[in-house]
Amino acid sequence: MAGIPALLVVFILWKWSAGAGHSLYALARMLGQLLMIGYLLVYIFESDVPWMVLLALSVMVIAASWIALRTIPRFRGALYGYAFLSIFIGGGFTVVLITQAVLTLDPWYQPSFVIPLAGMIFAGSMNSVSLAAERMFAEVERGAPYVEARRIAIQAGLIPIVNALLAVGLVSLPGLMTGQILSGVSPMVAVRYQVMVMCMIFSASGMSAALFLWLLKQHEWPVVA
C-alpha cells in the first residue's frame, strides 16, 4: 500500500520524461537492500563478535564515499580517496565519541547500537560531502575564487541537517524519537536521545564536508587550486 503513491510519482516522472527509470531502479534497489540488510543484521546481532561489526562499518564507509560523489561523476574515481578520508575521519570520530564516551557501550562493539548509529552518522556525512562537492565545482566553474566557493559549498552541504534542526519538534518528530515514544519510553527520555542524534549528525556532516573541501585545496586538485 505504501508503494502506491511512490509508483504514482514514478508515473508522473515518466509522463514528464524526467528520469522515471532511475527512480524506479532506486525504489527497487532500496527494497532489495533493506531486505538483505534485515537478514544480515539478524545474523550480526546473534553472532555478537567485534570483527563483524567493524566489517559492517567498513562497508558503510566504502559505499557512502562512492555514493557521495554521484553529484560529480566526472571526478568520481579521482576524488574517491578524498571522500573516503573525509567520511571516515569526520564520521568515524563521531561514532567513537557517541558510542564510547556518551553511551559508554559494554561491550564497546554492541551491534544493536553501533551499527544503527553509525548508519545515521555516515549517511549524514555522505549527504554533506555530496552537496558540498557539487556546489564547490559549480562555483569554481563559474569563476568564483576558492574561499568564496568553499563558503558557499559548506553552507550547501549543511542545508539538510540545518533544516532538520530548525524543523525538529515543530514540523517533524524524527524516527528515533517517534519509535521510542511508540514503544512506551517517556517523551523526555526520547528527547534526550534525539538531541544526541541531531548533534552527532550535524557534527559528522560539518566535519566531513569541511575536510573534503580542505583536501581539495591542500592537495592542489587542479579544478580548485
Backbone as CSV, one residue per row, in Angstrom:
resi,resn,N_x,N_y,N_z,CA_x,CA_y,CA_z,C_x,C_y,C_z
1,MET,0.830,-1.210,0.000,0.000,0.000,0.000,0.866,1.261,0.000
2,ALA,1.951,1.228,0.778,2.818,2.404,0.850,3.516,2.670,-0.477
3,GLY,3.633,1.642,-1.299,4.297,1.808,-2.586,3.424,2.453,-3.654
4,ILE,2.106,2.530,-3.402,1.203,3.092,-4.418,1.525,4.555,-4.722
5,PRO,1.630,5.439,-3.713,1.987,6.831,-4.053,3.381,6.958,-4.646
6,ALA,4.299,6.060,-4.260,5.640,6.086,-4.851,5.566,5.790,-6.345
7,LEU,4.753,4.803,-6.710,4.586,4.469,-8.126,3.871,5.587,-8.881
8,LEU,3.007,6.310,-8.184,2.345,7.455,-8.809,3.370,8.517,-9.197
9,VAL,4.345,8.744,-8.316,5.415,9.704,-8.624,6.236,9.213,-9.814
10,VAL,6.524,7.913,-9.852,7.259,7.347,-10.987,6.476,7.577,-12.282
11,PHE,5.151,7.403,-12.228,4.314,7.624,-13.408,4.404,9.081,-13.872
12,ILE,4.369,10.020,-12.920,4.489,11.440,-13.268,5.835,11.711,-13.929
13,LEU,6.899,11.150,-13.364,8.232,11.334,-13.942,8.295,10.759,-15.360
14,TRP,7.622,9.620,-15.559,7.611,9.007,-16.885,6.869,9.897,-17.887
15,LYS,5.740,10.437,-17.471,4.966,11.300,-18.356,5.728,12.581,-18.701
16,TRP,6.516,13.057,-17.761,7.272,14.294,-17.966,8.678,14.038,-18.499
17,SER,9.009,12.790,-18.796,10.352,12.415,-19.287,11.440,12.944,-18.352
18,ALA,11.247,12.697,-17.052,12.143,13.266,-16.040,12.888,12.193,-15.247
19,GLY,13.227,11.084,-15.884,14.043,10.071,-15.223,13.261,9.054,-14.423
20,ALA,12.142,8.585,-14.954,11.336,7.589,-14.250,12.101,6.290,-14.033
21,GLY,12.879,5.886,-15.043,13.632,4.636,-14.931,14.608,4.659,-13.779
22,HIS,15.287,5.790,-13.589,16.255,5.908,-12.492,15.545,5.820,-11.150
23,SER,14.404,6.485,-11.029,13.652,6.462,-9.773,13.113,5.057,-9.480
24,LEU,12.618,4.382,-10.512,12.120,3.021,-10.327,13.245,2.089,-9.909
25,TYR,14.420,2.261,-10.527,15.588,1.471,-10.131,15.950,1.739,-8.677
26,ALA,15.899,3.025,-8.263,16.238,3.388,-6.888,15.274,2.745,-5.893
27,LEU,13.972,2.730,-6.242,12.985,2.104,-5.365,13.216,0.599,-5.249
28,ALA,13.474,-0.038,-6.390,13.716,-1.481,-6.385,14.994,-1.818,-5.612
29,ARG,16.015,-1.000,-5.815,17.268,-1.223,-5.092,17.082,-1.022,-3.596
30,MET,16.305,-0.004,-3.210,16.015,0.226,-1.800,15.360,-0.996,-1.172
31,LEU,14.367,-1.550,-1.867,13.656,-2.715,-1.353,14.599,-3.899,-1.181
32,GLY,15.402,-4.159,-2.210,16.335,-5.280,-2.134,17.374,-5.090,-1.041
33,GLN,17.907,-3.878,-0.933,18.948,-3.620,0.069,18.399,-3.759,1.488
34,LEU,17.182,-3.256,1.715,16.625,-3.327,3.059,16.292,-4.771,3.449
35,LEU,15.769,-5.546,2.505,15.509,-6.951,2.799,16.807,-7.684,3.125
36,MET,17.847,-7.399,2.331,19.130,-8.050,2.550,19.735,-7.658,3.896
37,ILE,19.701,-6.349,4.213,20.321,-5.897,5.457,19.540,-6.386,6.662
38,GLY,18.219,-6.587,6.491,17.431,-7.125,7.596,17.920,-8.501,8.008
39,TYR,18.094,-9.394,7.021,18.602,-10.726,7.316,20.037,-10.674,7.844
40,LEU,20.844,-9.774,7.260,22.241,-9.676,7.673,22.366,-9.181,9.105
41,LEU,21.544,-8.187,9.486,21.621,-7.649,10.848,21.198,-8.685,11.881
42,VAL,20.215,-9.500,11.540,19.827,-10.583,12.455,21.025,-11.482,12.723
43,TYR,21.758,-11.814,11.672,22.933,-12.680,11.816,24.024,-12.005,12.639
44,ILE,24.287,-10.715,12.356,25.344,-9.991,13.074,24.992,-9.849,14.552
45,PHE,23.733,-9.511,14.842,23.314,-9.328,16.235,23.431,-10.635,17.013
46,GLU,23.071,-11.739,16.361,23.145,-13.036,17.045,24.584,-13.507,17.209
47,SER,25.453,-13.168,16.242,26.862,-13.578,16.337,27.574,-12.815,17.443
48,ASP,27.319,-11.498,17.538,27.867,-10.649,18.586,29.394,-10.751,18.679
49,VAL,30.076,-10.543,17.521,31.544,-10.555,17.506,32.039,-9.241,16.904
50,PRO,33.124,-8.686,17.439,33.564,-7.349,17.028,33.976,-7.237,15.573
51,TRP,34.602,-8.281,15.012,35.112,-8.146,13.649,33.980,-7.995,12.630
52,MET,32.823,-8.575,12.921,31.698,-8.428,12.002,31.134,-7.012,12.063
53,VAL,31.146,-6.413,13.245,30.701,-5.025,13.380,31.643,-4.096,12.619
54,LEU,32.941,-4.306,12.783,33.924,-3.484,12.080,33.819,-3.665,10.569
55,LEU,33.539,-4.878,10.129,33.361,-5.137,8.704,32.139,-4.384,8.179
56,ALA,31.052,-4.403,8.943,29.847,-3.685,8.528,30.114,-2.184,8.436
57,LEU,30.856,-1.633,9.397,31.184,-0.209,9.371,32.068,0.121,8.171
58,SER,32.984,-0.779,7.841,33.867,-0.559,6.691,33.068,-0.511,5.396
59,VAL,32.122,-1.422,5.250,31.270,-1.438,4.054,30.472,-0.139,3.963
60,MET,29.977,0.337,5.103,29.222,1.600,5.120,30.062,2.757,4.598
61,VAL,31.294,2.871,5.088,32.159,3.986,4.691,32.524,3.886,3.215
62,ILE,32.855,2.686,2.757,33.232,2.485,1.353,32.077,2.859,0.432
63,ALA,30.881,2.371,0.765,29.709,2.663,-0.074,29.335,4.137,-0.004
64,ALA,29.353,4.722,1.190,28.981,6.131,1.352,29.922,7.038,0.569
65,SER,31.209,6.702,0.549,32.195,7.526,-0.155,31.949,7.519,-1.655
66,TRP,31.547,6.383,-2.188,31.268,6.276,-3.628,29.973,7.004,-3.987
67,ILE,28.941,6.792,-3.176,27.650,7.420,-3.453,27.743,8.940,-3.316
68,ALA,28.566,9.412,-2.385,28.695,10.857,-2.150,29.143,11.609,-3.384
69,LEU,29.923,10.966,-4.239,30.462,11.637,-5.420,29.571,11.463,-6.653
70,ARG,28.355,10.992,-6.442,27.412,10.835,-7.550,27.102,12.175,-8.206
71,THR,27.226,13.268,-7.448,26.897,14.589,-7.972,27.985,15.150,-8.885
72,ILE,29.184,14.559,-8.855,30.272,14.997,-9.742,30.873,13.768,-10.430
73,PRO,30.116,13.125,-11.313,30.555,11.855,-11.903,31.855,11.953,-12.683
74,ARG,32.170,13.129,-13.229,33.416,13.275,-14.000,34.649,13.025,-13.142
75,PHE,34.564,13.345,-11.856,35.730,13.254,-10.969,35.578,12.162,-9.913
76,ARG,34.598,11.292,-10.119,34.264,10.307,-9.096,35.464,9.431,-8.714
77,GLY,36.119,8.877,-9.712,37.251,7.997,-9.432,38.429,8.732,-8.826
78,ALA,38.722,9.917,-9.370,39.888,10.668,-8.909,39.729,11.183,-7.487
79,LEU,38.506,11.507,-7.086,38.279,12.106,-5.778,37.766,11.122,-4.733
80,TYR,37.707,9.847,-5.098,37.175,8.862,-4.147,37.974,8.844,-2.852
81,GLY,39.285,8.922,-2.954,40.131,8.896,-1.754,39.833,10.053,-0.826
82,TYR,39.582,11.238,-1.387,39.253,12.406,-0.568,37.926,12.178,0.162
83,ALA,36.935,11.673,-0.580,35.631,11.426,0.029,35.739,10.370,1.126
84,PHE,36.511,9.327,0.858,36.668,8.259,1.850,37.304,8.793,3.134
85,LEU,38.395,9.544,2.992,39.061,10.100,4.175,38.133,11.028,4.946
86,SER,37.390,11.849,4.224,36.504,12.820,4.868,35.419,12.121,5.679
87,ILE,34.777,11.132,5.079,33.699,10.421,5.767,34.255,9.525,6.868
88,PHE,35.389,8.904,6.610,35.993,8.019,7.615,36.403,8.799,8.860
89,ILE,37.046,9.951,8.663,37.534,10.726,9.806,36.383,11.476,10.485
90,GLY,35.622,12.246,9.690,34.530,13.018,10.273,33.459,12.142,10.898
91,GLY,33.030,11.118,10.173,32.013,10.218,10.700,32.555,9.264,11.740
92,GLY,33.764,8.744,11.495,34.347,7.788,12.428,34.602,8.383,13.799
93,PHE,35.119,9.604,13.827,35.346,10.282,15.112,34.043,10.415,15.888
94,THR,32.983,10.774,15.187,31.687,10.954,15.840,31.143,9.626,16.352
95,VAL,31.296,8.561,15.567,30.846,7.238,16.005,31.539,6.840,17.305
96,VAL,32.852,6.996,17.348,33.620,6.617,18.542,33.189,7.453,19.742
97,LEU,33.063,8.761,19.537,32.680,9.647,20.641,31.312,9.274,21.214
98,ILE,30.337,9.075,20.328,28.977,8.797,20.791,28.877,7.438,21.472
99,THR,29.460,6.419,20.852,29.298,5.062,21.392,30.157,4.802,22.622
100,GLN,31.352,5.411,22.680,32.269,5.091,23.772,32.270,6.115,24.900
101,ALA,32.018,7.402,24.587,32.061,8.431,25.630,30.669,8.853,26.096
102,VAL,29.699,8.871,25.171,28.356,9.302,25.545,27.526,8.125,26.057
103,LEU,27.443,7.062,25.266,26.651,5.895,25.655,27.440,4.885,26.476
104,THR,28.771,4.961,26.413,29.685,4.033,27.128,29.203,2.584,26.995
105,LEU,29.147,2.111,25.759,28.651,0.766,25.488,29.542,-0.304,26.099
106,ASP,28.926,-1.356,26.555,29.648,-2.506,27.102,28.944,-3.781,26.636
107,PRO,29.581,-4.538,25.721,30.908,-4.324,25.130,30.911,-3.134,24.162
108,TRP,32.102,-2.671,23.825,32.254,-1.461,23.023,31.663,-1.596,21.622
109,TYR,31.531,-2.831,21.137,31.077,-3.055,19.766,29.604,-3.470,19.710
110,GLN,28.837,-3.258,20.764,27.455,-3.734,20.842,26.708,-3.464,19.532
111,PRO,26.456,-4.484,18.735,25.954,-4.291,17.363,24.636,-3.531,17.269
112,SER,23.709,-3.792,18.186,22.387,-3.181,18.099,22.422,-1.671,18.310
113,PHE,23.525,-1.155,18.856,23.693,0.289,18.999,24.653,0.844,17.958
114,VAL,25.808,0.206,17.813,26.864,0.756,16.974,26.438,0.849,15.510
115,ILE,25.853,-0.196,14.969,25.526,-0.213,13.540,24.431,0.795,13.176
116,PRO,23.298,0.841,13.898,22.290,1.856,13.531,22.784,3.288,13.697
117,LEU,23.518,3.567,14.779,24.028,4.921,14.987,25.055,5.286,13.918
118,ALA,25.938,4.343,13.606,26.936,4.594,12.564,26.256,4.831,11.221
119,GLY,25.171,4.121,10.954,24.438,4.325,9.704,23.915,5.743,9.584
120,MET,23.350,6.271,10.676,22.850,7.648,10.641,23.991,8.643,10.465
121,ILE,25.097,8.395,11.144,26.242,9.310,11.088,26.872,9.314,9.703
122,PHE,27.159,8.141,9.161,27.796,8.072,7.845,26.864,8.579,6.743
123,ALA,25.567,8.385,6.898,24.625,8.916,5.916,24.644,10.438,5.925
124,GLY,24.713,11.030,7.113,24.806,12.474,7.201,26.080,12.997,6.570
125,SER,27.197,12.328,6.839,28.475,12.713,6.233,28.426,12.589,4.720
126,MET,27.839,11.507,4.241,27.725,11.273,2.802,26.938,12.391,2.123
127,ASN,25.806,12.756,2.690,24.978,13.795,2.090,25.681,15.150,2.081
128,SER,26.364,15.469,3.165,27.033,16.775,3.222,28.190,16.846,2.235
129,VAL,28.955,15.771,2.114,30.054,15.751,1.148,29.508,15.839,-0.273
130,SER,28.420,15.135,-0.537,27.828,15.135,-1.869,27.375,16.533,-2.280
131,LEU,26.643,17.191,-1.410,26.151,18.539,-1.728,27.286,19.552,-1.798
132,ALA,28.236,19.437,-0.873,29.363,20.374,-0.874,30.214,20.204,-2.125
133,ALA,30.437,18.977,-2.549,31.238,18.730,-3.745,30.566,19.311,-4.990
134,GLU,29.274,19.066,-5.125,28.556,19.583,-6.287,28.595,21.104,-6.326
135,ARG,28.350,21.734,-5.194,28.322,23.190,-5.154,29.710,23.782,-5.336
136,MET,30.731,23.112,-4.778,32.104,23.597,-4.910,32.519,23.677,-6.385
137,PHE,32.284,22.602,-7.111,32.694,22.570,-8.515,31.841,23.499,-9.366
138,ALA,30.570,23.655,-9.009,29.717,24.582,-9.756,30.190,26.018,-9.569
139,GLU,30.574,26.366,-8.353,31.035,27.728,-8.082,32.377,28.008,-8.752
140,VAL,33.274,27.028,-8.691,34.586,27.206,-9.316,34.442,27.351,-10.823
141,GLU,33.559,26.554,-11.419,33.373,26.612,-12.866,32.784,27.947,-13.320
142,ARG,32.063,28.626,-12.442,31.534,29.939,-12.819,32.536,31.057,-12.512
143,GLY,33.726,30.676,-11.986,34.788,31.651,-11.796,34.966,32.174,-10.394
144,ALA,34.279,31.608,-9.403,34.414,32.075,-8.030,35.766,31.654,-7.460
145,PRO,36.429,32.508,-6.661,37.679,32.116,-6.010,37.432,31.015,-4.977
146,TYR,38.503,30.313,-4.613,38.369,29.153,-3.743,37.670,29.479,-2.432
147,VAL,38.057,30.555,-1.769,37.499,30.877,-0.451,35.994,31.109,-0.538
148,GLU,35.557,31.850,-1.546,34.121,32.091,-1.710,33.392,30.808,-2.061
149,ALA,33.983,30.008,-2.964,33.364,28.740,-3.351,33.262,27.801,-2.155
150,ARG,34.294,27.796,-1.323,34.281,26.938,-0.129,33.174,27.345,0.830
151,ARG,32.998,28.645,1.047,31.947,29.134,1.940,30.569,28.710,1.441
152,ILE,30.318,28.917,0.155,29.022,28.551,-0.418,28.828,27.039,-0.375
153,ALA,29.904,26.293,-0.626,29.815,24.829,-0.674,29.476,24.230,0.683
154,ILE,30.134,24.719,1.736,29.857,24.114,3.049,28.472,24.506,3.541
155,GLN,28.020,25.703,3.180,26.646,26.074,3.517,25.654,25.158,2.818
156,ALA,25.912,24.862,1.551,25.035,23.958,0.806,25.074,22.554,1.396
157,GLY,26.270,22.115,1.797,26.407,20.781,2.355,25.640,20.581,3.645
158,LEU,25.421,21.659,4.386,24.742,21.556,5.679,23.250,21.886,5.606
159,ILE,22.750,22.181,4.408,21.331,22.533,4.279,20.401,21.467,4.866
160,PRO,20.560,20.174,4.533,19.607,19.177,5.062,19.591,19.109,6.587
161,ILE,20.762,19.086,7.207,20.780,18.936,8.662,20.360,20.215,9.359
162,VAL,20.713,21.379,8.802,20.265,22.641,9.408,18.746,22.753,9.313
163,ASN,18.167,22.373,8.169,16.710,22.357,8.043,16.086,21.414,9.074
164,ALA,16.727,20.264,9.271,16.217,19.297,10.248,16.278,19.863,11.658
165,LEU,17.372,20.584,11.984,17.495,21.194,13.305,16.387,22.222,13.543
166,LEU,16.091,23.003,12.506,15.074,24.034,12.634,13.662,23.440,12.733
167,ALA,13.448,22.301,12.087,12.103,21.730,11.998,11.778,20.743,13.109
168,VAL,12.801,20.161,13.732,12.551,19.098,14.709,11.718,19.633,15.874
169,GLY,10.673,18.890,16.211,9.793,19.296,17.288,8.671,20.213,16.842
170,LEU,8.857,20.913,15.721,7.816,21.806,15.206,7.122,21.200,14.002
171,VAL,7.928,20.738,13.044,7.390,20.145,11.821,7.451,18.626,11.881
172,SER,8.533,18.106,12.447,8.737,16.655,12.422,9.106,16.122,13.791
173,LEU,8.697,14.891,14.048,9.190,14.110,15.174,10.016,12.989,14.572
174,PRO,11.357,13.072,14.659,12.225,12.123,13.951,11.960,10.675,14.330
175,GLY,12.456,9.787,13.461,12.181,8.363,13.604,12.567,7.773,14.943
176,LEU,13.776,8.101,15.434,14.231,7.539,16.704,13.308,7.956,17.832
177,MET,12.988,9.226,17.887,12.127,9.749,18.951,10.732,9.151,18.862
178,THR,10.173,9.101,17.657,8.843,8.529,17.467,8.810,7.060,17.867
179,GLY,9.851,6.320,17.451,9.902,4.901,17.784,9.958,4.663,19.281
180,GLN,10.732,5.481,19.984,10.825,5.312,21.433,9.503,5.645,22.116
181,ILE,8.857,6.720,21.674,7.580,7.094,22.272,6.539,6.004,22.039
182,LEU,6.498,5.462,20.805,5.537,4.401,20.497,5.805,3.134,21.301
183,SER,7.070,2.928,21.680,7.409,1.737,22.468,7.191,1.954,23.965
184,GLY,6.726,3.148,24.360,6.401,3.389,25.763,7.426,4.172,26.552
185,VAL,8.504,4.625,25.909,9.531,5.405,26.597,9.006,6.806,26.884
186,SER,9.405,7.373,28.017,8.999,8.729,28.370,9.434,9.711,27.285
187,PRO,8.561,10.650,26.897,8.946,11.648,25.891,10.209,12.412,26.251
188,MET,10.446,12.681,27.531,11.644,13.422,27.923,12.912,12.600,27.701
189,VAL,12.820,11.293,27.918,13.969,10.420,27.629,14.198,10.367,26.126
190,ALA,13.108,10.258,25.367,13.212,10.235,23.901,13.818,11.531,23.382
191,VAL,13.451,12.650,23.985,14.004,13.941,23.575,15.512,13.970,23.791
192,ARG,15.984,13.452,24.901,17.428,13.458,25.181,18.195,12.650,24.142
193,TYR,17.650,11.503,23.769,18.296,10.695,22.724,18.277,11.424,21.386
194,GLN,17.161,12.111,21.096,17.073,12.796,19.812,18.028,13.982,19.750
195,VAL,18.230,14.670,20.861,19.228,15.750,20.903,20.608,15.193,20.575
196,MET,20.939,14.046,21.142,22.216,13.396,20.851,22.329,13.079,19.362
197,VAL,21.256,12.545,18.782,21.269,12.168,17.365,21.458,13.392,16.475
198,MET,20.726,14.458,16.765,20.833,15.656,15.928,22.229,16.262,16.022
199,CYS,22.791,16.294,17.228,24.142,16.839,17.398,25.176,15.995,16.664
200,MET,25.030,14.673,16.739,26.042,13.812,16.112,25.971,13.913,14.593
201,ILE,24.770,14.038,14.028,24.659,14.149,12.576,25.184,15.500,12.103
202,PHE,24.856,16.566,12.834,25.367,17.894,12.474,26.891,17.913,12.527
203,SER,27.450,17.339,13.587,28.910,17.322,13.753,29.590,16.543,12.640
204,ALA,29.104,15.325,12.389,29.712,14.490,11.353,29.576,15.126,9.980
205,SER,28.415,15.710,9.706,28.185,16.349,8.407,29.132,17.521,8.201
206,GLY,29.231,18.378,9.201,30.092,19.552,9.088,31.553,19.203,8.967
207,MET,32.022,18.281,9.802,33.440,17.903,9.765,33.805,17.229,8.452
208,SER,32.936,16.360,7.960,33.235,15.640,6.726,33.267,16.583,5.526
209,ALA,32.293,17.478,5.442,32.261,18.431,4.336,33.471,19.363,4.379
210,ALA,33.791,19.855,5.581,34.930,20.762,5.726,36.237,20.067,5.354
211,LEU,36.390,18.831,5.788,37.621,18.100,5.487,37.744,17.828,3.989
212,PHE,36.638,17.495,3.340,36.669,17.248,1.903,37.095,18.504,1.143
213,LEU,36.521,19.632,1.502,36.870,20.892,0.832,38.312,21.289,1.131
214,TRP,38.768,21.004,2.331,40.161,21.301,2.700,41.138,20.436,1.903
215,LEU,40.783,19.160,1.739,41.651,18.258,0.974,41.776,18.690,-0.478
216,LEU,40.681,19.187,-1.038,40.740,19.663,-2.423,41.799,20.741,-2.589
217,LYS,41.902,21.630,-1.629,42.861,22.734,-1.717,44.266,22.289,-1.344
218,GLN,44.396,21.539,-0.246,45.718,21.138,0.240,46.459,20.259,-0.763
219,HIS,45.717,19.423,-1.470,46.343,18.524,-2.441,46.321,19.116,-3.849
220,GLU,45.957,20.405,-3.933,46.018,21.144,-5.174,45.303,20.446,-6.319
221,TRP,44.059,20.019,-6.036,43.236,19.445,-7.097,43.090,20.503,-8.192
222,PRO,43.423,20.187,-9.428,43.556,21.200,-10.473,42.351,22.098,-10.688
223,VAL,41.148,21.595,-10.439,39.966,22.415,-10.704,39.842,23.557,-9.711
224,VAL,40.326,23.367,-8.473,40.119,24.377,-7.439,41.417,24.996,-6.951
225,ALA,42.555,24.530,-7.417,43.829,25.045,-6.915,44.032,26.483,-7.324
